[in-house]
């Protein structure tokens, strides 16, 4: 399954954004989800054809009996599965008695006298829609999905447009007064979209009209809820492709000085959904042996923005590729050790890499960076394991200061090589644009390599804490140090250089890679990164740092809200406080300008954390 990514410029001279267009395979999946009601109605008609006709009164008796049974089954399902019932879909119940009771309703509807069938369908539709609007409709969520399928199947049985037209009218009377009503409202709209009783274009216009440019806060919450449910959770539509009018309204809200926290949570949900989709896509492609396509380049906007880099499937390397790259890496380590600082030796080695397509060919460059990173990380792990094994044999188990030390010699040499490739790999055609492209390519490859290793650990049912994060942290730190040295070949004060690192860190945020959280926090607060971001001219780097801190608080918020602080979360929280204290001392204006958005995201019980922002005035 693939998606087509097109680059468009948003209205109002906004930044270039990637618009995801659903592929043919995704459209087919949507049709399969929406075709369930049609299949049930066809089966009901076939079953009813061999039975006698019934009156509307008999239909209502059958309907009340079947719905009573459904209520008992849903209550039993929720009691048996507990929280797991929230993840159950109607498709998973095809062998459950719930489907039998749904069939009873539909068969009874199909048995009604032909002259009264439209009236009967309208009565069933009204009763079903009323049940969808009851608070218990989401207990469990599959109840609401089942009711939506019954409603759609009833419309198919009547073969009349009146049911669909009435549904469109009924949604205008859905309550919006309380938060619970708005939450249910969003789910009802998403479920109606899922069974094709609502058209996505109609829904887009309906929501855009009601939110009225964020002047109607209740409808703004409903619109965000619909996008999160229909796009991020159930993949019934694509955003912003299917919701252009709503996307324009949300863009205006996002550009306000203090965008609401609900909008940030939606962005986090969409990012997480995209990551999950890309993981599934990568798994499918690897299983099928599908090579990855060319990776779209990160657009460089007029003002630095953050965007998650596209995850791609790992291609099948040619036989002997790992051994070949390891030999090249060993040869570089000898050059680095025997001729430190020798420009002639370095130039000779870069010429050798050029013979193998590095960095001229994108595929060769990506393969070299990826396989060399794996070789360096594996080397560091082997050295660490050998050191620990030796100490265990000597009986020295209590020396905690030495047990976890890692030899970073190979990693430091590898990082130095990456810096040389970025600065001088373009040969005589070197320019800032070429170097920036190489920097983006290197950072994206390192990001994907780390994420792939994390995914592989989970796939093998390994604990996430077993993933050794320190070698990757060392690589990023070395790159920050070496590229921060004043050099006319690559100006580290260039906002695009800083934005490249920020985009990499945004992709590795704790919500995506929890095991990297401690290293991530140290990277974004490092003296070679944080001051450079906040000191970009005209405060253009402030929005970058704001985005990274939002990534941090989005991860911490559930733990802080539930006051469930494990030792790891407590340590991360203390580190967050220290970073904020540095910002309060050196950049109080930054905290003051964004205090509203941060305080909206932080639970009200975190008084100490909120006071750090409020004291910046």
N, C-alpha and C positions, 0 to 999 in steps of 0.2 A: 504494500500500500504506500503510495507516495502522494505528496501534495505539491501543488504548483505555487511557487512564491514569486510574486510580482512586486516591484517597487513603485510606490505611488507617493505623490506629495500631497499632504493633507491640506485642507483649506486654511487660509490665513497665513500662508508662508511658513507653515509648521515644519517640523523635521521630517525627513524621509522615513517612512515606516514600511515594514514588510506586511503585506496583506496575504493571508492564507486563503487560497481558493480550494474548495473541496475537490478531491480527485474523483474519477469515475468509480473507483472501488469504495470510497467513502459514501458517495451517493447511493451506490448499491446497498451498502449497509443500512443507510437511512430507510430506503424503500423496504428492506426486509423487516426493520423494526415497525414501520408504519403499515406493513401489509398483514400483520397479525389479525387485525379486526376484520379485514376482508375475507381471510381464510376461515375465520370462525363463523362469519355470517353465511358464507357459501356452504359450510358443513351443516349449519342449522337449517338452511333452506332445504338441503337434500334430505335431512332427517325428517323435517316436517312434511315433505311431499307425500309420505306414506301414512300420515296420520290425519285424523279428522280435524276440521276447523273448530275454533273455539271463539267465544265472545270476548269483548274487552274486559268484562267483569271477571271471567275465568283467568284471563291473562294477569290481571292485577293480583288475584289470589296466588297464582303461581309465582309472580314476581316477589310478593311479600314473603312467601315461604322460602324462596331461594336466597333472598337477601338476608333473612334471619339466619339461615345456615352459613352464609358467607361471613356474617359477623362473628359467629362462633368459631369458624375456622381461622379467621384472622387473629382473633384473640388467642386461640391455641397456638398458632404459628409464632406469635410474638412471645408467648410464655416459654415456648420450647427453645427458641433461638436467642432470645434476649436482644443484645445490641446487634448481633449478626443479622437480625431480621431487617435492619435498615439497608442491607446490601442485596437483598433478594429481589429478583425481577420476575415479571409474569412469565417470561420465557423459561425460567428455571422451574416453574410449577406445572409444566405440561403433563406430568404424571400425578399431580396432586388432585385431591377431591375438589379443590377450589375451582379448577377448570370444569369439572363436571357440573357444579352449580351454575357457573357462568353459562354453560351450554343449555341448562334448563331454562334460563331466562330467554336466551336467544331462540331456542326452538319454540317456546311458547309465543314469542313475538311473531315468528314466521308462520305459526298456525292460525293466527287471527284471520277472520274473514277478509277477503281481498278488498272489499269496499271500505272496510274500517281500518285497514292496515296503516295508513298514514296517520290517522288519529291515534291509534294505539302506539305507534312509534313516538309520537309527540308526547304522550303521557309518560311512557317509559323514559324518554329523554329528560323530561322535566324532573322526574323523581330521581334519576341517576345524577343529574347535575346538582340537584339540591343536596344529595348525599356527598358529592365531591366538595361542597362548601362547608360541611360540618367539621368542627375541630378534630374529630377522631379520624378524619380521612387519611391522615398521615400516620396512623397507628396500626400496622406499620406502613411505610411509604408504598409498598406494593398494593395496598388497598386502593390508593388513589389511582395508580396505574391500571388496576383491574377495572375500576369504575369508568375510566376514560376509554378503555377498550370496549366495554359494554355499550357506552354511548356511541362510539364510532361504528360498532357492528350493527347497532339498531338503525343508524342512518343508512348503512348499506342495505339492510333488509327492506326498508321502506322505499329505497331507490328514489327518494325525493330530496330536493335541495332545501326543503323547509326546515329540516332539523338542523342542518349546518347554519342556515341563516339565523335561526333562533338562538343557537349557541353563541354566535357573534354578538347578538343583542344582549344575551344574558350576562356575558362577562362584564358589561358596563355596570352591573349592579353588584359586583363582588365587593365585599367590605374592605376598607382600607384604614379604619380608625386606629386599631391597635397594632403593635408589632407582630403579634401572633397572626392576626388577620392578613397582614401584608406578606408574611412568610408563606402562609397557605395560598394566598393569591398568586404569588410567583410560581409555586409548584403547580397550581391548576393550569395556568397559562402554558407552562412548559409541557405538561402532559397532553393538553389539547393540541399543541404543536406536534408532539410525538405521534399522535394518531391521525394527523392530517385533517383535523377539524378546524385548525387555524393555519392560515398561510403565513409563511415567515415575513413576507412583504407587508401583509396586513398587520401582523404583530409589531413590526418595526415602526410603522406609521402610528399605530395605536399608542405605543409606549412613548415615542418621541413627542406626540401631541400632548399627552397627559403630564409629562414631566415639565414641559414648558420652560426649557432652559434652566432646570434646577430650581425653578421658583416653587415647585410643588415637591416638598421633601418626601412625603409618603410615596409618591409615584416614582421618585428617584430611587428609593430603596427597592421598590418592586422591580424596576427596570434592571438594576444591578443583580437582583436575585434571579431574574429570568435568564440573564446572560450567563451567570455562574452555573445554573442548573442545566440549561439547554445546551450550552457550549462546552463548559469545562467538565460537567459530570456525565451527561448522557450523550454528548456529541451529536445532537440533533441538527445543529447548524454551525456555521463558521462565523467568527467575529474578526474583523468588522465587515467581511464580505457580504453577509446576509443581513446586516443591520446598519446600513450606511447612514440613515438619518439619526438613529440613536448614537452611533459612533461620533457623529459631528457634535451632538450635544454633550457627550461625555468628554470630548476633546476640549471644549470650552471650559468645562468644570475643572479638568485636570490642569489647565494652565492658570487657574486662579492661585493667588498667593498661598491659600490654605485649602488644598483639596481635601474632601472628607475622607476619613479613614476607611469607609466602606468601599470607596473606589480603589484604594491601595490593596485592600484585601481581595478585591476582584482581580486585580492585576496579578497578585501572588497566586490566586487559584488558577488563572489562565496559564501562568508560567508553569505551575506544577503539572497541570493537565497536558501541556505541550511536552514537557519532559517525559511524562509517562507514555505519551503517544510515540515519541521518538524512541524510547526504550523498546516498546513493543515492535515498532517498525524495524529497529536494528536487529532484534531477535529473529523476526520473520525473515529478514533479508539474509542474515547469516545462515539460517537453516536452509534457505533456498539457494544459497550461493550467489546472491545478487550483489554485484559490485556497487559501491557507492558512487553517486554522481558527483559532479563538480560542486564544491561548496560555495554558496553565494558569499561575496565579500561583504564585510560589515560596512554599511554606509557611514561616511564621515559627515555629520550634519554641521550646520553653521555654528551651533552651540553644542557642546559635548552632551551626548545622551547615552544611556545604557540600554543595551538590547541583548537578550540571551543569544549566544551563538548557536547556529543550527547543529544539533547532534547528527552525526552521520554513521552509517554502518561501517564497520571495519572491513576493508577489502581483504581478500585472500592474497597473502604475500606470495611471491614466487618461491619455489624451493630454494633453500639455502640463504634466504634473505636475512634472517636473524644472524646467522654465522658471518655473513659478509659484512653487515653493519657492525657487528662486534669486533671484527678485524680492523675495520676503519677506525673505530673508537679506540682500540688498543694502540694503534699507530699514532693517533693524536695524543694520547696520554704520554707516550714516549717523547714526542716532540715537545709537549708542554713541560715535561720534567727535565729534559736534556738541554732545551734551548729556551728557557723562560724569557719572555720579552723580545725574542728575536723576530723582527718583522719579516726578515727573509724566510725563515723557517715557517712562519705562519702563512705567508703568501704561497709558499710551495705546497703546503698542505691544502689550502683552499683551492689551488689549481687541481690537486688530486680529486677533491670532492666534485669540482666542476666536471671532471671527466665522467662522473657517475650521475650527473644531472642535478646536483645539489649546488645552489638553490634555483637553478634555471627552470627545472621541471617541477610542477606542483606536486605530482604524485610521488616522485623520487624524494623531494624535500620532506613531505609529510611522513613518508615511510621511514626515512633516516631519523628524523626527530623522534618519532614514536618508538621505533625499535631501540634506538640508543637510550632513550629515557627508561625503557623497561630494563635494559641491560644494566644501567647504572643503579636503578632502584633494587634490582635483584642482587647485584653485587653488594650493596649496602646491607641488605637483609642477611645474606650469607655470612658476611663478616660479623654482624651482630649475633647471629645464632652460634657461630663458631666461638665467639668470645664468651657468650653465656654458657655454652657447653663446657668450655675449658674451666670456667670459674666453678661450675657445679662439680666437675671432677676433682677440683682442688678443695672442695668443701667450703668455699668462700661464698656463702649465700646471703650474708647480711650486709655486704658492701653495696648499698643501693646507689652510691655516687658513681660507681664504675660499671655496674651491670648494664645500664641502658645507654652507654655511650656508643655513638655511631661514627665510623670512619668516613668522612665526607670527601676524601681525596679525589675519588673518581667523579663524584657529583660536581665538585668545584671545577674540575677540568672540563666536564661536559657543559656546564653553564658558561664557562669562558669561550668554548667553541661556539655556542649559540650566539653569544654577543658578537664574535668575529663574523659569523655568517650574516647577521643582521646588518652590521656596519659596512662590511666589505664584500659581501657575497655577490653584489650586483656587478662587480668588475668595473669596467670603464664607464658603464652607463649608470653608475650610482647616482641616486638623487634622493631627496627626502621622501618622495612618494614611494619609491621602490623600497626604501628601508622601512617605512611604515607598513607597507604591505607584507614584508618579510616578518616584521615584529608581530603583526596580527596573525599571520599564518603559524608562527612558532607558538604563540600563546594559546591559540585555539587548539592546536595539536596537543599541547601539554594538558589543556583542560579536558579534552576528550579522552586522553590516555588515563588520567586520574579517575574520571567518571566511569570509564570502561572497567577499570580494575575494581572499583567499588561495586559496580553491577555484577561483575563476575563473582565477587565474594558473596553477595546475596544469592546469586543463582546456585552457588555450591553450598548454600545453607550455612555459611560461615558467619560468625558474629562480626558485626561491623567494627567492634573495637579491635579485631585482629588485623585490620588494615593499617599498615605502617604509614603514617602521614608525614613523618619528619623528612624523608628524602625529597618529597615534592615541595615541602615548605622551604627546604634549603635551596632548591632550584629557583624558586620564585624570589627568594631573598637575594641570591647571587645576581639574578637579572636586575633587580631593583638597584642594588649597589653599583653594578658595573655600568648600567645605563644612566645612572644619576651623576656620574662623573662628567664635568664639562667637556664636551667634545664636539667640534664642528661637524663631524660626520652624522651625529644624531643628537639634536638638541633636546635634552631631557625636560626642559621647561615648555616644550611644545605641548599644547593641550591635547593634541591627538595621541602623543605618546602616553600621557597620563590616562587618557580615555581608554586606550588599549588595555592597560593593566586593570582599570576599573571595570571594564566589560568582562574581563577574565574573572575577577573576583566576584562580580555579580552572578556569573554563571555557576560559581562554586559556593554560593550562599548556603548557610547552615540548613535551610529548609530543603535544599536539594542534596546536600552532602553533609549530614550531621556529624560524621566522624572527623571531618576536617574543620570543625567549628573553632577550636582553639587556635589552630594555625591561621585560619581565616581572620579571626579577630586581631591577631598580632600583625598580619599583613596590612589590613586596612588602617591600622593605627601606627604603622611603622614611620619612623622619622624621615625615611626616604620617600614616603608616599603621602601621608596625610597632610603635612604642611604644603607640599607641592600642589595638591588638589585645591586646597582652600586659598592659596595665593595666586591662582590663575587670574589674569587681568579681568577687571569688571565683574568679579565674583562669579564667573561662568562655571567655576568648579564646585560651587556650593551645592548645586542641584545634584551633582555626582555623589558627593559625600552624603547628602540627604538620602539619596536612593540606597546607598550601602547601609546606612544606619537603620533605615526602614526595614531592609532585609534582616538585620539583626533582631529588631524588635518584633517583627512578624514571627520569627522563630521562638523568641522568648515568651511572647504574650500568652500562649496557652498555659505554660507552666506557672507564670506569675499570676494569672487569673485564678487558677485552681490551687495556688499556693502549694504546688508539688515540686519542691526543690530537692532534687537528688544532689549528691556531692558534686557531680560534673556540672549540673546547671547552676549550682550555687557558686562554683568557681568561675564559670562563664559570666555570671551576673556581677561578681566582684570585678572581673576584668572590664566589663562594660562600664561600671561606675568609674573606674580609673580613667578610661578613655574620655568619658564625659567631663571629668574634673580637668583633664588637660585642655579640652575644648573650652570649658568655662574660663580657664585662666588665660588662654592665648587667643581664642576666637569667640568671645561672648556674643558678638553680633550675629554670628552664624546660628547659635542656639536661640537667640532672641527672635530672629526672623522666622525660624521654623518651629517655634515652641508650640504653636497651636496644633500642627499636624502630629508632632511627637506625643503631646499630652493626650490627644484623641486615641492614639494607638496604645498607650501605656495604661494598664488597669488602674482604676482609681485607688486601689489598696496600696499601690507602690508609691507612697508619699515621698520617700527619700529620693526616688528616681525622678518624680515629677518636679520636686523642688529644685533639682539641679537645673532644669530648663527655666523654671519661673524665676530663679535667682539671677538669670543672665540679663534681666532688664536693668 
